[in-house]
């Protein structure tokens, strides 16, 4: 009898919890979206860095706009290999040029990285080689908080690095305040939260 009562209480609690979550979803679901974003906003820096992973060009266009606005003189474009034998920077820079931005604003950084952690090590090494003292880290808004944490951790592990500000580029498929309303938004949030949890455990 005691076991039945405990089971009944557990089921009742579960039902009430599910109902509360459904009724209050407009409060906590946006929180899950905004938690993925860290945006310091632009400021004067030595260079902007565009992280790979955006096949739609939002990141590199955002970085080019920072050059046009006078925040930085140039953009370092990370370019992992993988797209039909090309590096992502081989595709991203011509895309930006087609949008009307001068090609000499961009510096390609082809590499063989497979994760943001690996990319951070390569990018920070290149910035040290160039004696960069400050940079703007440009990536998609949903990727910005995790990328910032990874870059800061990589800097600490290597004994420090240049001053960094994170600049979030908007994404047409992800909107923090309503990401759950579209399938693509759900996929973006799920994948980014999965990677965020994996990063916490060092995966």
C-alpha positions as CSV (number, residue, x, y, z in Angstrom):
1,X,0.0,0.0,0.0
2,X,2.8,2.4,0.9
3,X,4.5,1.7,-2.5
4,X,1.2,2.5,-4.3
5,X,0.8,5.7,-2.4
6,X,4.4,6.7,-3.3
7,X,3.9,5.8,-6.9
8,X,0.6,7.8,-7.0
9,X,2.3,10.9,-5.4
10,X,5.2,10.6,-7.9
11,X,2.8,10.4,-10.9
12,X,0.7,13.3,-9.5
13,X,3.8,15.4,-9.0
14,X,5.0,14.6,-12.6
15,X,1.6,15.6,-14.1
16,X,1.5,18.8,-12.1
17,X,5.1,19.6,-13.2
18,X,4.4,19.0,-16.8
19,X,1.3,21.1,-16.7
20,X,3.2,24.0,-15.0
21,X,6.0,23.7,-17.6
22,X,3.5,23.9,-20.5
23,X,1.6,26.8,-18.9
24,X,4.8,28.8,-18.2
25,X,6.8,27.9,-21.4
26,X,6.7,31.5,-22.6
27,X,8.8,32.4,-19.5
28,X,11.5,29.8,-19.4
29,X,12.0,28.8,-23.0
30,X,13.3,32.2,-24.0
31,X,15.8,31.9,-21.1
32,X,17.2,28.8,-22.7
33,X,17.7,30.8,-25.9
34,X,19.3,33.8,-24.3
35,X,21.6,31.7,-22.2
36,X,23.4,30.7,-25.4
37,X,24.2,34.3,-26.3
38,X,27.0,36.5,-25.0
39,X,27.4,39.8,-26.9
40,X,29.8,42.4,-25.6
41,X,29.2,44.6,-28.6
42,X,31.9,46.1,-30.8
43,X,34.8,48.4,-29.7
44,X,38.1,49.5,-31.2
45,X,40.4,46.5,-31.7
46,X,43.4,45.3,-33.7
47,X,41.5,42.8,-35.7
48,X,38.2,40.9,-36.0
49,X,38.2,37.0,-36.0
50,X,35.4,35.1,-37.8
51,X,34.9,31.6,-36.6
52,X,33.9,28.9,-39.0
53,X,30.6,27.1,-39.1
54,X,28.3,29.5,-40.9
55,X,27.5,28.6,-44.4
56,X,25.1,31.5,-44.9
57,X,27.7,34.2,-44.4
58,X,26.2,36.0,-41.5
59,X,29.4,35.9,-39.5
60,X,31.7,37.3,-42.1
61,X,29.3,40.0,-43.2
62,X,29.0,41.1,-39.5
63,X,32.8,41.3,-39.3
64,X,33.0,43.2,-42.6
65,X,30.5,45.7,-41.2
66,X,32.8,46.2,-38.2
67,X,35.7,47.1,-40.6
68,X,33.4,49.5,-42.5
69,X,32.3,51.1,-39.2
70,X,36.0,51.7,-38.2
71,X,36.2,49.3,-35.3
72,X,38.9,47.1,-36.8
73,X,41.2,47.4,-39.9
74,X,41.0,43.8,-41.0
75,X,39.3,40.4,-40.5
76,X,41.0,37.1,-39.8
77,X,38.8,34.4,-41.4
78,X,39.1,30.9,-39.9
79,X,38.7,28.2,-42.5
80,X,38.7,24.6,-41.6
81,X,38.9,22.1,-44.5
82,X,36.0,19.9,-45.6
83,X,33.8,21.4,-48.3
84,X,34.7,19.6,-51.5
85,X,38.4,19.9,-50.9
86,X,38.2,23.6,-50.0
87,X,38.7,25.5,-46.8
88,X,35.8,27.5,-45.5
89,X,37.7,30.7,-45.8
90,X,38.1,29.9,-49.6
91,X,34.3,30.2,-49.8
92,X,33.6,32.9,-47.1
93,X,35.9,35.6,-48.4
94,X,34.6,35.5,-52.1
95,X,31.1,35.6,-50.6
96,X,31.9,38.8,-48.7
97,X,33.4,40.3,-51.8
98,X,30.2,39.5,-53.7
99,X,28.4,41.5,-51.1
100,X,30.5,44.5,-51.9
101,X,33.3,44.4,-49.3
102,X,36.9,44.8,-50.5
103,X,38.9,41.6,-50.6
104,X,41.9,43.2,-48.9
105,X,39.9,43.5,-45.7
106,X,40.1,39.8,-45.2
107,X,43.0,37.5,-44.1
108,X,42.4,33.7,-44.7
109,X,43.4,31.3,-42.0
110,X,43.1,27.8,-43.5
111,X,43.3,25.1,-40.9
112,X,42.4,21.4,-40.2
113,X,40.4,21.9,-37.0
114,X,37.3,19.9,-36.2
115,X,35.9,21.7,-33.1
116,X,35.7,25.2,-31.6
117,X,38.3,24.1,-29.0
118,X,40.8,23.2,-31.7
119,X,39.9,26.3,-33.6
120,X,40.6,28.5,-30.6
121,X,44.1,27.1,-30.2
122,X,44.9,27.8,-33.9
123,X,43.4,31.3,-33.9
124,X,45.0,32.4,-30.7
125,X,48.4,31.0,-31.9
126,X,48.0,33.1,-35.1
127,X,47.1,36.2,-33.1
128,X,50.1,35.8,-30.9
129,X,52.3,35.3,-34.1
130,X,50.8,38.6,-35.4
131,X,51.4,40.4,-32.0
132,X,47.7,41.2,-31.8
133,X,46.8,42.9,-28.5
134,X,43.0,43.0,-28.9
135,X,40.4,41.3,-31.1
136,X,36.7,41.0,-31.7
137,X,35.5,37.4,-31.7
138,X,32.7,37.3,-34.3
139,X,30.3,34.3,-34.4
140,X,26.6,33.4,-34.6
141,X,24.6,34.6,-31.6
142,X,23.6,31.1,-30.5
143,X,27.3,30.1,-30.6
144,X,28.7,33.2,-28.9
145,X,28.5,32.2,-25.2
146,X,30.1,28.8,-25.7
147,X,32.8,30.2,-28.1
148,X,33.7,32.9,-25.5
149,X,34.1,30.3,-22.7
150,X,36.3,28.1,-24.9
151,X,38.5,31.0,-26.0
152,X,38.9,32.2,-22.4
153,X,39.7,28.7,-21.2
154,X,42.3,28.3,-24.0
155,X,43.9,31.6,-23.2
156,X,44.2,30.7,-19.5
157,X,45.7,27.3,-20.4
158,X,48.3,28.9,-22.6
159,X,49.3,31.6,-20.1
160,X,47.1,34.5,-21.4
161,X,46.2,36.1,-24.6
162,X,45.0,39.3,-26.3
163,X,42.0,41.2,-25.0
164,X,38.8,39.8,-26.4
165,X,35.3,41.1,-27.0
166,X,32.6,38.9,-28.3
167,X,30.4,40.2,-31.1
168,X,27.3,38.1,-31.9
169,X,26.0,37.9,-35.4
170,X,22.3,37.5,-35.9
171,X,21.1,34.2,-37.5
172,X,18.0,33.9,-39.6
173,X,17.1,30.5,-38.2
174,X,17.6,31.2,-34.4
175,X,15.7,33.8,-32.4
176,X,16.2,33.5,-28.6
177,X,12.8,34.7,-27.8
178,X,10.9,32.2,-30.0
179,X,13.4,29.5,-31.1
180,X,10.9,26.7,-30.2
181,X,8.4,27.9,-32.8
182,X,10.3,26.6,-35.8
183,X,11.9,23.3,-36.5
184,X,15.2,24.9,-37.6
185,X,15.2,26.9,-34.4
186,X,14.6,23.8,-32.3
187,X,17.5,22.0,-34.1
188,X,19.9,24.9,-33.5
189,X,19.0,25.2,-29.8
190,X,19.2,21.4,-29.3
191,X,22.6,21.1,-31.0
192,X,24.1,24.1,-29.3
193,X,22.9,23.0,-25.8
194,X,24.2,19.5,-26.5
195,X,27.6,20.9,-27.4
196,X,27.5,23.2,-24.4
197,X,26.9,20.3,-22.0
198,X,29.6,18.3,-23.8
199,X,32.1,21.2,-23.4
200,X,31.4,21.3,-19.6
201,X,32.4,17.6,-19.4
202,X,35.5,18.2,-21.6
203,X,34.1,16.3,-24.5
